């Protein structure tokens, strides 16, 4: 994960499978934690009847959404960079990253990223 942040916008070079998958796991855990917090607060707000509190949990819920969006914006460049480097290491052209824009293309990109390194 440190390597990905150290190479924040470095699109040249290669990324090993562990580098790519550890970054993907780290990012997924962060996003899942935010979504879990949003779900718990949403359910709590809906069923607990917080009408006597003017801003209570809903203000915190909005703040969590803002932080989640900021996290997504902050990691879009490192996500693209590590994916491009991983595709290059697996022997594919970096342009295959655009497959993620078509339906089910993201699965194809993940399969390509899971391939072993072509360069020793």
Secondary structure as GFF3:
##gff-version 3
##sequence-region A 1 120
A	DSSP	alpha_helix	2	6	.	.	.	ID=ss1
A	DSSP	alpha_helix	17	48	.	.	.	ID=ss2
A	DSSP	alpha_helix	56	89	.	.	.	ID=ss3
A	DSSP	three_ten_helix	94	101	.	.	.	ID=ss4
A	DSSP	alpha_helix	105	113	.	.	.	ID=ss5
###
